[in-house]
Amino acid sequence: MRIKSSLGSKLFDAFNILLLLLLIVVMLYPMWFVLAASISNNAMVAAGKVVLWPKMVTFAAYRRLIGDTLLWNSYWNTIRYTVVHTALTLAATSAMAYPLAKKWLPGRRTILLLAAFTLLFGGGLIPTFLVVKQLHLLDSIWAIVLPSLISTWYLFIMRTFFEALPQELEDAATIDGCGPMQVLARIVVPLSMPVIATIALFTAVGQWNSFFDALLYLNANKLYPLQIMLRSYLIAGMDPPQGEGDLNTMETVKYALIMIATVPILCVYPFIQKYFAQGSMVGGVKG
């Protein structure tokens, strides 16, 4: 039987629907505006006439960016930084979280307390830079990847997820002759795809959008990631790459560059969305 809703319940549902619709508009409009501005006439954008729909549609900004070799080099740098950093973060975090999930580990409590300490206190910018410099990591991919390889917050989430897995499965694998690393690779990791996918997403998005580490540790232009290019165009006032006709300085190029930098990482979400809610919630159930 269908339960009849009260007037208060209907009003509450209607309010929630309107609120969510408003939030959708607030979140989607900036992206839609950037897309509309990127394919509009530069004069229309500069005059502020592009509000909702494109004006005098043109793809000149995208044609100009396609010919910028420095842009595509920075694009490749961002891709490889993101892939390497995400892969190594997952490997290092899972390798550390798995033993910490075992109560029989000697010194487990001390290690957890030391890890938790880093949530409250960091080494500082200058000491970190000096460490990276002394290790001769400047102007290399490792200056971007290694200093932020393990996040303590992600470590605790993954450890909690590992603790929730049935111990009987690991015991059965051990009886069959699997060692600790084989148990981790063949049993624990496949069962932990929700939390692994969630941490991979957060790590990839964070690295894709990161620019401060590159600004701090990289001096060669050929190593700059895409976000440094964005900063140069949008904040530092760097002239866009020269191209066709009378479009020597283009507002539309800046919007097109934002689209090019944003769309690829947005395309990652649909592939791991099914893991997202489960992975982000399960890790916080137990302390």
N, C-alpha and C positions, 0 to 999 in steps of 0.2 A: 504494500500500500504506500501511496505517495504521501509524505508528511507535509501538511499545510504550513507554509511559512507565515510568521506573524508580520505585521506591518513594520515593526522595528527591524526585523531581520531583512526584509526587502529593502528598506532604506539603507541599511548598513551595506548590503551587497551592491546597491546602486552607487553608493559613495565610494566603495572600493574600486568598482569598475571605472568610474570617472577619474579617480586619483591615478589609477594605473595608466589609463589612456593619456592623462596629462604628463605623466612621467615618460611614457614612450615618446610623446611629441618633443619634450624637452631634451631627451637624449638623442633622438634621431635627427632633429632639425639642424644642429651644427654640421653633422656629416653631410646632410642633403645640401646645405648651403655651400659647403666647400666644393662638392661635386658640381653644383650649378655654376658657381663662380669659375671653376676651372675650365669649363667649356663655353664660357660667355666671352663676348667682346671685351677687350681690356679696358676700353674707354667707359663702357657701361659699368664695369666692376669698380673702377676708380671713382666714378661719379656716385656710387652707392645706389644704383638703380636695380641691382640684382638682390632681391629679397627672398623670393620663393622659387621662381622659375628662371631658367637660363635666358639671357638676352643676346640675340644675334649669335647663335651657336657657331662655335669654331673650335677646332682641335689644334690650333697653332701652338698652344702652350705645351701640349704633349709631344708634338713633332719636334719642338725645340729641345725638350728634355731628352728625347730618344737619342739625339746626337751628342749628348754630353758624356764623354768617356769617363770623366772624373766621378760623375754620378753613379754610373754602373759599376765602377771599381769600388766605390763606397757601399753600394748595394751588395756586392759579393762579400765584402768584408763583414757587413752586418750578418749576412746569412751564415758565414762560417763561424763567426763569433757565437752566434746564437746556437747553432747545432752542436758545436764542440762544448760550449759551456753547459748546455742542457744535458747532453749525454754524460759528461763527467760528473755533473752535480748529482744525477740520478744514481750513477755507479758508486760514488763516494758516500752519498747519504744513506743508501740502502746497505752498503757494507758496514757503516758505523751503526746504523739503527738496529740491524739484526742482532748483533751480540748484546746491545744495550737492552733489548727486549727480553733477555734471559736473566732471571733473578739469580741464577747460580754464578754469573760472571763476577770474578774477583774485582773489587774496587768499583763496582757498577754505580753505587750511590755517589761516590766521589767524582767519578767522570760526569755523571748527570748534573751534579752541583756546579762543576767547573763549566760545563756547557751552558747551564742556565745563567751563570755569571756574565757570560758574553751578551746575553739579552739586555742587561742593564748597563754594562760598561764595555766600551770599545777601546781599541788601541790608540785611536786618534788619526787624523789625516796625515800629519807630518811623519810620525813613526811608521805608519803603513807605507808611505812613499819611500822612506829611507830603506825599509826592508826590501821593497820591490827593486829599488836601485842597487842595493848591495848584492842581490841575487842575479843581477844583470838581466832583468826581465823587461826593462824599458824598451819601447819600440818593438814589441813582439805581441803575438796573440796571447801569450801566457800572462802578460800584465793585465789583460782584461779578464781572463778566465780564472786564474788561481786565487787572487785575493778574496773573491766572493764565492768560492767553490761550494762551501757548505753553509746553508742557512740553519741556524739553531732552531728556529721555529718549524721549518720543514722537517728537521731531524726528529723533533718531539712528536710531530704528527705521524710520521712514518713509523716511529718506534711504537706508538700507541696502537697503530693499525696492526703491526706485527704481533703485538701482545694478544690481540683479539683472535688471531688465527688458532684453529684447533691444534693442540700439541700432538694429538694422536696421528695426524698426517705426517708430521716430521718424524715421529717415532717409527712409523711404518717405513718411511724412506730410509731411515738409519738402519733398520733391520735388513733392508734390501741391499745394504752396502754403500749407501750414499754418504759422502763426507759432508762437513758443514757448508762448504761452498756449493756443492751439488744440491744440497737441500735448499739453499737460498735461491739458486738459479732455476731449479726445476720445480720446486714446490711453492716457496714463499712468493717469489716475484710474480709468477703467473696468477696466483690468487690475490695479489695486491695491485692489480692493474688500475682499479679506481683511484687509489691514493697516488700511485705513480703517475698516472695521466694528469691528475690535478696539479701535482707539483711540477710536472714537466710544462704544463700550460703556464703556470705562474712564473716559472723560471724563464721560459722562452719570451714571454711578454715583457718581463722586466729587463732582460738583456737586449731585446729588440729596441726598447725605448730608452736604453741607457746611453748617456753621452758624457757624463762627468768623468768616469774612469778613463775614457779615451782622451778627453781633454787634458787629463792629469798625466797620463802615462805615455801618450803617443805624440811624437813630434813630426813624423813623416806623413805628408798628405796622402801617400799611397796606402797608408794603414787606417785612415779615418773611416769610421762607420757612417751609415746613412744619417744618423741623428746629428752628427757634426755638420754635415751638409745642410740639413734643415736649419740648424742654428745659424749657420753662416748666411743663409738666404733670408731668414725671417727676423733674426735679431741683430746680427752684426752688420746688416746692410750690404752684403756682398751682391754684386750685380749678377743676375741670372745669365746663363750661357747665351752667347750671341746667336742670333738666328735670322729669321726671315723678315723682310719688309721693314715696316716702321715700328716693329715691336722690340725696341731696344731695352726698355725696362718694363717688365710686365708684372702686374699684380696677379694675373691669371697663372703665371708660372709658379708662383708661390703656392697657390691653391692646388695646382696640379701636382706639385712636389709632395704636398701633404697627402693627397690621395694615393700617390705611388708608394709612399712610405707606410701608409696605414692599412691599405686593403689586404696585403699578403698575410699579416698577422691575424687579421679578422677572419680570414678563411680557415684558420686552424681550429676555431671554436666548434664548427659543426661536427668535426671528426671525433672530438673527445667530449662532446656535450653530454653524452649518455653516462659518462663516468663522473662528470663534474660534481653533481649534487651528492652522490654517495661518497665520493672521495673526500670532499671538503667537510662532510659532517661526521663520518665514522671516526676520523682521527681525533675528534675532540670529545668523544663519549667518556673515555676513561682518563684519569690523571696519572 
